[in-house]
Amino acid sequence: MGRRCWRRRALAAACLGAALLLLAFENSLSSGWLSGKRRSPLQMLYDLDQGPRSALAALAAEHRQRRDLLRRACSRHTRRQRLLRPEDLRHVLVDDAHGLLYCYVPKAACTNWKRVLLALSGRGPADPRAIPAPEAHAPGRLPSLADFGPAEINRRLRAYLAFLFVREPFERLASAYRSQLARGHDVRFAELLAYLLDPRTRRDEPFNEHWERAHALCHPCRLRYDVVGKFETLAEDAAFVLRLAGAPHLRFPAPPPGAAAAARRRAERLFRDVSPFYQRRLFDLYRMDFLLFNYSAPAYVRLPAP
């Protein structure tokens, strides 16, 4: 990370624009890592980047490569965007006790990450698996960055470790369809795709968060993320974040055996009946997620030339 990283972090905070004030970091809280009793997660990541080779440093190097890929993709593929407002940060959850900012993306392990944050903060049982999903998603259980004023937003953006978890976009969409619409078999997958591709849909209202693009929820080209976790390497990436947070003892809830392979097969079955023309249109809709997070189009889709 180094000196340039800190400059980029300051610039990322500045991108909140005229609606926010960019203030110098104030070490004003007096407990936990902010009191100097232990290193912050962000400092631990910096130390790993600078320190001797180790298994943990190798993981840090992998995440440094992901950050670099994201930054390069942002510079190549993003145009001038509107300034962020505090309400754009409602998906960024805050753990003040551990110095963490987590942007949640539905259908990319967000239920389990909310459980873990509740356990870490003492707002739920110590074992995240004991927290029911409805409780994890209950409004107000975890503070959002949008709940704070400009000075507090900027202080956290500069001092906390920010992370998000993403997923291959088509598989995530298939998972959202299954969990949100297909339980009662009342909406066909083709109907969902027609709704998403209808130009009137986004004119009338934003997408539901379950099929909104990850980059539109978390703004990775405006906010600097120190760890870009992936659903496909969930166990390793989650353990890495928890190690940085000073909670290596906490076990991230593991998915059932074979769940990842089953999800891929379901996505393949759903997209098998989608014409190449609509596959291309859908790929264009989610293109930025594919590009920013270094995903290739799945082997089961057939994309005609644009």
N, C-alpha and C positions, 0 to 999 in steps of 0.2 A: 504494500500500500504506500507508505512513505509520504514525503512532503507533498508530492503531486496529488496523491489520493485525498489528503486533507483539503487541498484547494478545490478539487472536484466536489467534495462533500459540501463545502461552503457554497459552490456554485449551484449544486442541486437544491440547497435550501433557498437560494436566491430565486430559483425558478418558480417559487410560489408567487412571485411577482408583487405588484404594487399592493395587493390585498394583504400581504404579510410584511412584517418588519424583519429584516435580517439583523439579528443581534449577536453579539459575542457570547460565547459559551459561558454560562454561569454555573459554577459547581455549587448549587445552592441546597440540594438535598443532603441530609446528614446521615443516611443509613446505608448499609450494604456497600456495594462497590463504589458509590459516589463519595463515601467517607474515606476511601483509600484503604479499606480493610482487605480488599482483594481487587485483582485486575478486572476491568470491564471486559465483556465479550468482544468488543471492538478492539481493545488493546491486546487481548489474547490472539485474535486473528492477525493483527499486525506483527506480534512477536513470532507467530508461526511463519509468516511470510519472510521474516528476517533471520530466523533461527536456523540451527543445524537440521540436517535431514532426519526425518523420523516418519513413522507411519501416519501420524497426525499431520505432519507438515506436508506429506504427499497428498492428503485429502485437501489441505488448504491450497495446494498448487492447482488441483483440479478445479476448485471453485474460483481461483484467480483466473484460470483460463475461461471459465464460463462468464465471469464479469467482463473480461476483455472482449469476448465474442459479442456479448450484449452491447457493449459500448460501441464497437465497430459497426454492428448492425444498425444501431440507432443513428449513427452519423451518416450511414449510407442511405437509409430508407425512410427517415422521418423528415417531414417538412416542418415549417414553422407552425407551432401549435398555440392554442389559446393558453393564457396563464391559468395555472391551477388555483382553485379556490379551496378554502378549508373543507367544504363539504365534499370535495373530490377525494378526501382522505378518509372517508368513512370505513373503507375496507382495511385500513391499516390499524391493527390492534396494538395496544401498548402494555408492556410489562415494565413498570418503573423499578420494581425491586431487582430485576435482573438486567435492566438496560437493553430491552428487546423491542423491536418493531416488527410485527408480522403482518404482511398483506395476504389476506385469505382469498383463495380462488376456489369457488365451489367445485366439487367433484375432483379435487386434487388434494385429498387427505385433510380438508379443512376441518371436518368434524373432530378428527383425532387431534389436530393441532390446537383447536379450541379447548378440548379436554385437557391437554397437556398444560396449556397456559393457565387454566383454572386451577389445576393441581399445583403448579409452580407458585402461583400467587396466593395460595391458601384459600381460594374462593370455592374449593371443592375438595373431595376426598384426595388423599395422597396418591391413590392408584387411579390414573386417568380412566382406566377401563370401567371403573365403578360409576362414572358420570354418564347418565342417560343422554342420548343425542339431543332430545328436545331441550334439556337443561343447558347443554353446551351452546345451543343456538339461541337461547332466550335473550331478547334484547336487553342491553344494559349490563349483562354479566361481566363483560370485558370492556374496558374503556377503549374508545377509538381516538385516533389522532385528531379527528374532526371535532372532538369534544373540548379541545384546548384552544386558548387564544394564540395569536401570532407568535408572541415571544416564546411561549412554551412549546409550540410546534417546532420552531426553528431550533430550540435548544435540544430537543429530542432527536431531530433529524441529524444534527451534527455529532451527538455524543453516543447514540445508541446503535447497536448492531441491527441492521435492517435485513430481513430475509423474506422470501416468498417461495412457494412451491407451485410448479406448473406441470402440465400434462400434455401429451400429444393431442392436438386440438380435436381431431375427429373422434378419437376414443373418448375424450372428455365429453363431447357432445352426445355420443351414443350412451354414455353412462348417465348423463343428465336426463335424456329422454326416458330411459328405463326407470329412473327413480322418481321423476316428476310427473310423467304423463302416461307411461305404458302399464302401470300397475292394474288399471281398470280396462285396458285395451280400448280406450275411448278415442284416442288420437293416434293416427298412423304416423310413422316416421316421415313419410312423404309430405304429410300435412304440416308437420313442424318445419321441414325444410322450406316449404312454400311460404310459410309465415316469415321465416328468417330472411328469405331472399326478396320478399315484397318490399319495394322502396318505401311504401307508406308506413311500414312497421316502425322504423326508427324515426320517421317524421312525427308520428303520433306520441311515442313515448320511448324511453331507453329500453334496451333489451333487459329481460329478467337476468339476474346475476348468474343463474345456472348456465345460460348459453351466451352471456356477454363475453367478449374476448378478454383474455387475461391482461393484455396490455392496457385495455380500457378501464379495468378495475384497479390496476396497481401502478400505472404510469411509469414504467421502468426506464423510459428515456428522459424523464423529468426528475425522478427520485433515484438516488444511488442505492442499489441493493448490494450488500456485502456477500450474501450467500444466495445463490439461485439454485434452490433444491428442485429435484425432479421426481415425479411420481414413480418413474421407472427405476430410480435408485433410492427409493424412499427410506429404507432401513438405514443405509449408510449415511445419507444426508441428514436425516433426523438425529441420529446419534452424534453427528458432528456438531450440529447446532446446540444440542443439549450439553455436549462437552464444553463448548465455548461459554455457555450460560452457567457453568459451574454446577451442573446437575447430571453428571454422567450416570448416577444411580437410577435415574428415572427412565423407565422403559417406554418407548413409544409404542402404542398399541399396534400389533402386527396384524396385517390382513389375513384372512383364512388361507390355508395352503391352496395353491392353484387359482386364487382369485384373479391375479393379473392375467394369466393365460385365458381364463374364461371371459374376462372383459374384452380382450383382443378378439376372441372368436365372435362375441356378440356384435362388436362393431363391424367386423367383416361381414357378418350375415346381413346387418342392416344396410350397409353401403352396397352390397351386391346387387340390390334392386334399384339403385339410383343410377340414372343415365349418366354417361360421361359428361354431357353438357352441363347437368346440374352439379355434378361433382366438381367441375371446373369453377362454376359460379360460387359454390360453397368454399372451395379452396381460396378463391380470391377474397371472400368475406373474412376468412381467418388467416389470410396470408401473413399479416404482421406477427401473429403468434408463432407461425412456422419459422419465420425469418429471425425474429428476435431471440427465440429460445433454441435455435439450432435443431429444428425438427425437419425431417424429410417427409414428403408425402408417403403415406402408407403403401405397401406393395399391392394391396387389394384395390386401390383406386386407379382409374384410367382417365388421365387428364389430357384432353385434346389441347392443341396449341391455342393460346389465348387469341 
